Amino acid sequence: MRRSILKAIEAAIPAPYTAEGLYQIYAAGFLPTPYLLECRAEFPQAVQWRTRPWRGGVAVVDETGLPIPPSRRAQSTLERWKERPVPIT
């Protein structure tokens, strides 16, 4: 994970290194999980990202199949989270 993602998580989530924080991280979509089988309705922001194999790893990609820079993804997620934070249920 890139530093930009970690910085965005730490800026947005009050206690990111707790169980509640991890829940909010997934709810916000900071950790892309497009193949999540259960709880898809609970974590729509996490499953909305497209991924594909890229240079020996997995990258989040745009509609043309090119990787999205982590800093751009972090900024997008952070903006969306500030608009609608998800309370812990």
N, CA, C and O atoms as CSV, one atom per row, in Angstrom:
chain,resi,resn,atom,element,x,y,z
A,1,MET,N,N,0.851,-1.164,0.000
A,1,MET,CA,C,0.000,0.000,0.000
A,1,MET,C,C,0.899,1.229,0.000
A,1,MET,O,O,1.934,1.260,0.666
A,2,ARG,N,N,0.503,2.200,-0.727
A,2,ARG,CA,C,1.305,3.415,-0.856
A,2,ARG,C,C,1.082,4.356,0.323
A,2,ARG,O,O,0.052,4.297,0.995
A,3,ARG,N,N,2.044,5.204,0.557
A,3,ARG,CA,C,1.949,6.172,1.656
A,3,ARG,C,C,0.761,7.110,1.501
A,3,ARG,O,O,0.166,7.516,2.499
A,4,SER,N,N,0.408,7.459,0.277
A,4,SER,CA,C,-0.717,8.373,0.068
A,4,SER,C,C,-2.024,7.764,0.564
A,4,SER,O,O,-2.877,8.473,1.100
A,5,ILE,N,N,-2.182,6.469,0.390
A,5,ILE,CA,C,-3.386,5.789,0.883
A,5,ILE,C,C,-3.387,5.800,2.409
A,5,ILE,O,O,-4.404,6.109,3.031
A,6,LEU,N,N,-2.247,5.463,3.009
A,6,LEU,CA,C,-2.162,5.456,4.474
A,6,LEU,C,C,-2.407,6.844,5.060
A,6,LEU,O,O,-3.100,6.980,6.068
A,7,LYS,N,N,-1.847,7.865,4.436
A,7,LYS,CA,C,-2.059,9.238,4.922
A,7,LYS,C,C,-3.535,9.618,4.842
A,7,LYS,O,O,-4.071,10.233,5.764
A,8,ALA,N,N,-4.187,9.257,3.751
A,8,ALA,CA,C,-5.606,9.571,3.588
A,8,ALA,C,C,-6.447,8.819,4.622
A,8,ALA,O,O,-7.380,9.380,5.196
A,9,ILE,N,N,-6.114,7.560,4.852
A,9,ILE,CA,C,-6.835,6.772,5.861
A,9,ILE,C,C,-6.678,7.422,7.228
A,9,ILE,O,O,-7.660,7.620,7.943
A,10,GLU,N,N,-5.441,7.753,7.590
A,10,GLU,CA,C,-5.191,8.338,8.906
A,10,GLU,C,C,-5.834,9.723,9.051
A,10,GLU,O,O,-6.171,10.128,10.164
A,11,ALA,N,N,-6.007,10.444,7.952
A,11,ALA,CA,C,-6.661,11.751,8.005
A,11,ALA,C,C,-8.175,11.626,8.143
A,11,ALA,O,O,-8.814,12.486,8.749
A,12,ALA,N,N,-8.752,10.565,7.587
A,12,ALA,CA,C,-10.209,10.437,7.538
A,12,ALA,C,C,-10.797,9.601,8.666
A,12,ALA,O,O,-11.898,9.889,9.136
A,13,ILE,N,N,-10.092,8.587,9.101
A,13,ILE,CA,C,-10.631,7.632,10.063
A,13,ILE,C,C,-10.046,7.931,11.445
A,13,ILE,O,O,-8.826,7.922,11.609
A,14,PRO,N,N,-10.895,8.195,12.439
A,14,PRO,CA,C,-10.393,8.587,13.756
A,14,PRO,C,C,-9.469,7.559,14.418
A,14,PRO,O,O,-8.452,7.946,14.994
A,15,ALA,N,N,-9.783,6.298,14.356
A,15,ALA,CA,C,-8.965,5.254,14.991
A,15,ALA,C,C,-8.759,4.128,13.974
A,15,ALA,O,O,-9.374,3.069,14.099
A,16,PRO,N,N,-7.907,4.341,12.975
A,16,PRO,CA,C,-7.805,3.373,11.879
A,16,PRO,C,C,-7.240,2.007,12.269
A,16,PRO,O,O,-7.422,1.039,11.531
A,17,TYR,N,N,-6.565,1.908,13.401
A,17,TYR,CA,C,-5.933,0.641,13.780
A,17,TYR,C,C,-6.745,-0.121,14.816
A,17,TYR,O,O,-6.198,-0.828,15.664
A,18,THR,N,N,-8.058,0.037,14.730
A,18,THR,CA,C,-8.988,-0.701,15.576
A,18,THR,C,C,-9.953,-1.459,14.673
A,18,THR,O,O,-9.983,-1.238,13.462
A,19,ALA,N,N,-10.734,-2.346,15.261
A,19,ALA,CA,C,-11.735,-3.077,14.468
A,19,ALA,C,C,-12.744,-2.117,13.848
A,19,ALA,O,O,-13.139,-2.285,12.694
A,20,GLU,N,N,-13.156,-1.120,14.609
A,20,GLU,CA,C,-14.105,-0.129,14.089
A,20,GLU,C,C,-13.476,0.681,12.955
A,20,GLU,O,O,-14.134,1.003,11.965
A,21,GLY,N,N,-12.202,1.002,13.116
A,21,GLY,CA,C,-11.494,1.735,12.075
A,21,GLY,C,C,-11.396,0.931,10.792
A,21,GLY,O,O,-11.591,1.468,9.702
A,22,LEU,N,N,-11.093,-0.356,10.918
A,22,LEU,CA,C,-11.009,-1.210,9.725
A,22,LEU,C,C,-12.355,-1.278,9.019
A,22,LEU,O,O,-12.415,-1.260,7.789
A,23,TYR,N,N,-13.430,-1.357,9.788
A,23,TYR,CA,C,-14.769,-1.353,9.203
A,23,TYR,C,C,-14.977,-0.070,8.392
A,23,TYR,O,O,-15.457,-0.121,7.259
A,24,GLN,N,N,-14.618,1.072,8.969
A,24,GLN,CA,C,-14.802,2.347,8.275
A,24,GLN,C,C,-13.890,2.454,7.051
A,24,GLN,O,O,-14.273,3.058,6.049
A,25,ILE,N,N,-12.704,1.882,7.121
A,25,ILE,CA,C,-11.787,1.890,5.973
A,25,ILE,C,C,-12.416,1.141,4.800
A,25,ILE,O,O,-12.375,1.615,3.664
A,26,TYR,N,N,-12.999,-0.027,5.073
A,26,TYR,CA,C,-13.674,-0.766,3.999
A,26,TYR,C,C,-14.928,-0.037,3.528
A,26,TYR,O,O,-15.195,0.031,2.328
A,27,ALA,N,N,-15.689,0.502,4.460
A,27,ALA,CA,C,-16.919,1.212,4.094
A,27,ALA,C,C,-16.617,2.423,3.219
A,27,ALA,O,O,-17.388,2.749,2.316
A,28,ALA,N,N,-15.502,3.084,3.485
A,28,ALA,CA,C,-15.129,4.259,2.691
A,28,ALA,C,C,-14.606,3.873,1.316
A,28,ALA,O,O,-14.686,4.666,0.379
A,29,GLY,N,N,-14.073,2.665,1.186
A,29,GLY,CA,C,-13.529,2.233,-0.104
A,29,GLY,C,C,-12.033,2.423,-0.237
A,29,GLY,O,O,-11.503,2.355,-1.346
A,30,PHE,N,N,-11.328,2.664,0.881
A,30,PHE,CA,C,-9.879,2.833,0.813
A,30,PHE,C,C,-9.177,1.545,0.380
A,30,PHE,O,O,-8.130,1.595,-0.265
A,31,LEU,N,N,-9.754,0.391,0.735
A,31,LEU,CA,C,-9.166,-0.888,0.352
A,31,LEU,C,C,-10.054,-1.540,-0.702
A,31,LEU,O,O,-11.108,-2.082,-0.367
A,32,PRO,N,N,-9.650,-1.496,-1.957
A,32,PRO,CA,C,-10.475,-2.072,-3.011
A,32,PRO,C,C,-10.612,-3.575,-2.846
A,32,PRO,O,O,-9.622,-4.289,-2.693
A,33,THR,N,N,-11.842,-4.040,-2.879
A,33,THR,CA,C,-12.136,-5.455,-2.727
A,33,THR,C,C,-13.226,-5.827,-3.724
A,33,THR,O,O,-14.341,-6.154,-3.318
A,34,PRO,N,N,-12.927,-5.783,-5.020
A,34,PRO,CA,C,-13.984,-5.971,-6.016
A,34,PRO,C,C,-14.578,-7.380,-6.041
A,34,PRO,O,O,-15.685,-7.568,-6.547
A,35,TYR,N,N,-13.873,-8.358,-5.513
A,35,TYR,CA,C,-14.378,-9.728,-5.559
A,35,TYR,C,C,-14.929,-10.194,-4.228
A,35,TYR,O,O,-15.022,-11.397,-3.987
A,36,LEU,N,N,-15.294,-9.269,-3.363
A,36,LEU,CA,C,-15.928,-9.595,-2.095
A,36,LEU,C,C,-17.227,-10.323,-2.395
A,36,LEU,O,O,-18.072,-9.805,-3.126
A,37,LEU,N,N,-17.398,-11.511,-1.845
A,37,LEU,CA,C,-18.572,-12.311,-2.167
A,37,LEU,C,C,-19.764,-11.989,-1.271
A,37,LEU,O,O,-20.896,-11.898,-1.745
A,38,GLU,N,N,-19.507,-11.821,0.004
A,38,GLU,CA,C,-20.589,-11.486,0.920
A,38,GLU,C,C,-20.442,-10.032,1.349
A,38,GLU,O,O,-19.362,-9.453,1.233
A,39,CYS,N,N,-21.492,-9.459,1.829
A,39,CYS,CA,C,-21.508,-8.083,2.330
A,39,CYS,C,C,-21.277,-7.046,1.235
A,39,CYS,O,O,-20.841,-5.933,1.531
A,40,ARG,N,N,-21.554,-7.378,0.000
A,40,ARG,CA,C,-21.364,-6.412,-1.089
A,40,ARG,C,C,-22.234,-5.179,-0.885
A,40,ARG,O,O,-21.800,-4.062,-1.165
A,41,ALA,N,N,-23.458,-5.373,-0.400
A,41,ALA,CA,C,-24.355,-4.239,-0.172
A,41,ALA,C,C,-23.866,-3.383,0.996
A,41,ALA,O,O,-24.132,-2.182,1.043
A,42,GLU,N,N,-23.160,-3.997,1.925
A,42,GLU,CA,C,-22.658,-3.268,3.091
A,42,GLU,C,C,-21.424,-2.425,2.757
A,42,GLU,O,O,-21.177,-1.403,3.398
A,43,PHE,N,N,-20.650,-2.853,1.754
A,43,PHE,CA,C,-19.413,-2.167,1.385
A,43,PHE,C,C,-19.388,-1.793,-0.104
A,43,PHE,O,O,-18.484,-2.219,-0.823
A,44,PRO,N,N,-20.357,-1.012,-0.576
A,44,PRO,CA,C,-20.404,-0.694,-2.012
A,44,PRO,C,C,-19.193,0.077,-2.506
A,44,PRO,O,O,-18.800,-0.074,-3.663
A,45,GLN,N,N,-18.590,0.906,-1.653
A,45,GLN,CA,C,-17.417,1.673,-2.085
A,45,GLN,C,C,-16.196,0.774,-2.262
A,45,GLN,O,O,-15.337,1.060,-3.097
A,46,ALA,N,N,-16.108,-0.296,-1.497
A,46,ALA,CA,C,-14.960,-1.205,-1.611
A,46,ALA,C,C,-15.048,-2.073,-2.858
A,46,ALA,O,O,-14.023,-2.424,-3.443
A,47,VAL,N,N,-16.263,-2.421,-3.268
A,47,VAL,CA,C,-16.416,-3.312,-4.424
A,47,VAL,C,C,-16.553,-2.563,-5.744
A,47,VAL,O,O,-16.584,-3.191,-6.802
A,48,GLN,N,N,-16.634,-1.248,-5.707
A,48,GLN,CA,C,-16.839,-0.480,-6.938
A,48,GLN,C,C,-15.581,-0.336,-7.789
A,48,GLN,O,O,-15.677,0.024,-8.962
A,49,TRP,N,N,-14.406,-0.610,-7.225
A,49,TRP,CA,C,-13.150,-0.454,-7.970
A,49,TRP,C,C,-12.915,-1.604,-8.929
A,49,TRP,O,O,-13.282,-2.743,-8.639
A,50,ARG,N,N,-12.307,-1.316,-10.069
A,50,ARG,CA,C,-11.877,-2.340,-11.026
A,50,ARG,C,C,-10.406,-2.636,-10.752
A,50,ARG,O,O,-9.618,-1.726,-10.497
A,51,THR,N,N,-10.051,-3.895,-10.805
A,51,THR,CA,C,-8.645,-4.262,-10.634
A,51,THR,C,C,-8.236,-5.197,-11.769
A,51,THR,O,O,-9.073,-5.788,-12.452
A,52,ARG,N,N,-6.919,-5.310,-11.945
A,52,ARG,CA,C,-6.400,-6.268,-12.911
A,52,ARG,C,C,-4.937,-6.531,-12.582
A,52,ARG,O,O,-4.277,-5.714,-11.941
A,53,PRO,N,N,-4.440,-7.677,-13.025
A,53,PRO,CA,C,-3.014,-7.948,-12.813
A,53,PRO,C,C,-2.176,-6.892,-13.522
A,53,PRO,O,O,-2.470,-6.501,-14.652
A,54,TRP,N,N,-1.133,-6.440,-12.844
A,54,TRP,CA,C,-0.293,-5.403,-13.422
A,54,TRP,C,C,1.117,-5.563,-12.870
A,54,TRP,O,O,1.344,-5.382,-11.674
A,55,ARG,N,N,2.058,-5.900,-13.738
A,55,ARG,CA,C,3.478,-5.997,-13.388
A,55,ARG,C,C,3.743,-6.818,-12.129
A,55,ARG,O,O,4.479,-6.389,-11.241
A,56,GLY,N,N,3.146,-7.983,-12.064
A,56,GLY,CA,C,3.380,-8.889,-10.949
A,56,GLY,C,C,2.540,-8.610,-9.722
A,56,GLY,O,O,2.726,-9.257,-8.691
A,57,GLY,N,N,1.624,-7.668,-9.806
A,57,GLY,CA,C,0.751,-7.348,-8.684
A,57,GLY,C,C,-0.657,-7.126,-9.186
A,57,GLY,O,O,-1.001,-7.528,-10.298
A,58,VAL,N,N,-1.453,-6.499,-8.384
A,58,VAL,CA,C,-2.825,-6.163,-8.764
A,58,VAL,C,C,-2.973,-4.651,-8.615
A,58,VAL,O,O,-2.619,-4.081,-7.583
A,59,ALA,N,N,-3.498,-4.015,-9.653
A,59,ALA,CA,C,-3.654,-2.563,-9.651
A,59,ALA,C,C,-5.118,-2.188,-9.814
A,59,ALA,O,O,-5.884,-2.893,-10.471
A,60,VAL,N,N,-5.493,-1.080,-9.212
A,60,VAL,CA,C,-6.805,-0.487,-9.458
A,60,VAL,C,C,-6.677,0.248,-10.785
A,60,VAL,O,O,-5.747,1.030,-10.987
A,61,VAL,N,N,-7.622,-0.012,-11.691
A,61,VAL,CA,C,-7.527,0.548,-13.035
A,61,VAL,C,C,-8.766,1.377,-13.377
A,61,VAL,O,O,-9.826,1.233,-12.768
A,62,ASP,N,N,-8.593,2.249,-14.372
A,62,ASP,CA,C,-9.720,3.042,-14.850
A,62,ASP,C,C,-10.468,2.259,-15.928
A,62,ASP,O,O,-10.179,1.088,-16.171
A,63,GLU,N,N,-11.426,2.918,-16.566
A,63,GLU,CA,C,-12.252,2.233,-17.571
A,63,GLU,C,C,-11.471,1.806,-18.808
A,63,GLU,O,O,-11.942,0.958,-19.566
A,64,THR,N,N,-10.281,2.378,-19.027
A,64,THR,CA,C,-9.464,1.978,-20.174
A,64,THR,C,C,-8.473,0.872,-19.818
A,64,THR,O,O,-7.750,0.379,-20.685
A,65,GLY,N,N,-8.439,0.479,-18.531
A,65,GLY,CA,C,-7.542,-0.593,-18.104
A,65,GLY,C,C,-6.178,-0.121,-17.632
A,65,GLY,O,O,-5.303,-0.938,-17.347
A,66,LEU,N,N,-5.988,1.201,-17.546
A,66,LEU,CA,C,-4.714,1.742,-17.067
A,66,LEU,C,C,-4.777,1.986,-15.566
A,66,LEU,O,O,-5.818,2.390,-15.047
A,67,PRO,N,N,-3.667,1.742,-14.860
A,67,PRO,CA,C,-3.667,1.915,-13.407
A,67,PRO,C,C,-3.991,3.344,-12.981
A,67,PRO,O,O,-3.571,4.314,-13.612
A,68,ILE,N,N,-4.740,3.441,-11.907
A,68,ILE,CA,C,-5.036,4.731,-11.298
A,68,ILE,C,C,-3.963,4.962,-10.240
A,68,ILE,O,O,-3.751,4.098,-9.389
A,69,PRO,N,N,-3.288,6.097,-10.273
A,69,PRO,CA,C,-2.266,6.359,-9.255
A,69,PRO,C,C,-2.874,6.322,-7.850
A,69,PRO,O,O,-3.969,6.844,-7.640
A,70,PRO,N,N,-2.185,5.718,-6.899
A,70,PRO,CA,C,-2.723,5.648,-5.537
A,70,PRO,C,C,-3.081,7.016,-4.963
A,70,PRO,O,O,-4.062,7.135,-4.229
A,71,SER,N,N,-2.310,8.039,-5.281
A,71,SER,CA,C,-2.617,9.366,-4.742
A,71,SER,C,C,-3.961,9.875,-5.263
A,71,SER,O,O,-4.713,10.505,-4.519
A,72,ARG,N,N,-4.267,9.608,-6.526
A,72,ARG,CA,C,-5.551,10.036,-7.092
A,72,ARG,C,C,-6.705,9.243,-6.482
A,72,ARG,O,O,-7.764,9.800,-6.192
A,73,ARG,N,N,-6.495,7.946,-6.291
A,73,ARG,CA,C,-7.518,7.099,-5.679
A,73,ARG,C,C,-7.754,7.519,-4.232
A,73,ARG,O,O,-8.897,7.565,-3.776
A,74,ALA,N,N,-6.683,7.822,-3.515
A,74,ALA,CA,C,-6.804,8.253,-2.120
A,74,ALA,C,C,-7.581,9.560,-2.034
A,74,ALA,O,O,-8.455,9.707,-1.180
A,75,GLN,N,N,-7.273,10.499,-2.903
A,75,GLN,CA,C,-7.959,11.794,-2.890
A,75,GLN,C,C,-9.439,11.626,-3.206
A,75,GLN,O,O,-10.284,12.238,-2.553
A,76,SER,N,N,-9.756,10.819,-4.182
A,76,SER,CA,C,-11.140,10.569,-4.553
A,76,SER,C,C,-11.918,9.936,-3.401
A,76,SER,O,O,-13.040,10.344,-3.101
A,77,THR,N,N,-11.320,8.949,-2.768
A,77,THR,CA,C,-11.975,8.268,-1.651
A,77,THR,C,C,-12.149,9.217,-0.475
A,77,THR,O,O,-13.201,9.232,0.165
A,78,LEU,N,N,-11.137,9.997,-0.192
A,78,LEU,CA,C,-11.190,10.945,0.918
A,78,LEU,C,C,-12.293,11.988,0.690
A,78,LEU,O,O,-13.020,12.320,1.626
A,79,GLU,N,N,-12.426,12.498,-0.510
A,79,GLU,CA,C,-13.477,13.474,-0.821
A,79,GLU,C,C,-14.862,12.852,-0.640
A,79,GLU,O,O,-15.753,13.472,-0.059
A,80,ARG,N,N,-15.037,11.642,-1.134
A,80,ARG,CA,C,-16.317,10.955,-1.007
A,80,ARG,C,C,-16.636,10.697,0.467
A,80,ARG,O,O,-17.782,10.850,0.891
A,81,TRP,N,N,-15.633,10.309,1.240
A,81,TRP,CA,C,-15.832,10.011,2.661
A,81,TRP,C,C,-16.230,11.268,3.441
A,81,TRP,O,O,-17.076,11.208,4.333
A,82,LYS,N,N,-15.621,12.393,3.103
A,82,LYS,CA,C,-15.962,13.635,3.805
A,82,LYS,C,C,-17.418,14.045,3.537
A,82,LYS,O,O,-18.065,14.650,4.393
A,83,GLU,N,N,-17.921,13.716,2.354
A,83,GLU,CA,C,-19.311,14.029,2.014
A,83,GLU,C,C,-20.281,13.153,2.778
A,83,GLU,O,O,-21.304,13.637,3.262
A,84,ARG,N,N,-19.969,11.851,2.894
A,84,ARG,CA,C,-20.887,10.899,3.513
A,84,ARG,C,C,-20.149,9.859,4.351
A,84,ARG,O,O,-20.010,8.717,3.913
A,85,PRO,N,N,-19.676,10.216,5.534
A,85,PRO,CA,C,-19.040,9.204,6.365
A,85,PRO,C,C,-20.059,8.157,6.792
A,85,PRO,O,O,-21.233,8.469,6.996
A,86,VAL,N,N,-19.610,6.930,6.924
A,86,VAL,CA,C,-20.499,5.819,7.282
A,86,VAL,C,C,-20.335,5.533,8.772
A,86,VAL,O,O,-19.229,5.229,9.220
A,87,PRO,N,N,-21.417,5.625,9.547
A,87,PRO,CA,C,-21.302,5.295,10.965
A,87,PRO,C,C,-21.113,3.791,11.159
A,87,PRO,O,O,-21.534,2.990,10.325
A,88,ILE,N,N,-20.494,3.432,12.236
A,88,ILE,CA,C,-20.309,2.014,12.548
A,88,ILE,C,C,-21.637,1.458,13.014
A,88,ILE,O,O,-22.297,2.046,13.871
A,89,THR,N,N,-22.036,0.313,12.444
A,89,THR,CA,C,-23.300,-0.303,12.823
A,89,THR,C,C,-23.084,-1.524,13.673
A,89,THR,O,O,-24.049,-2.169,14.083
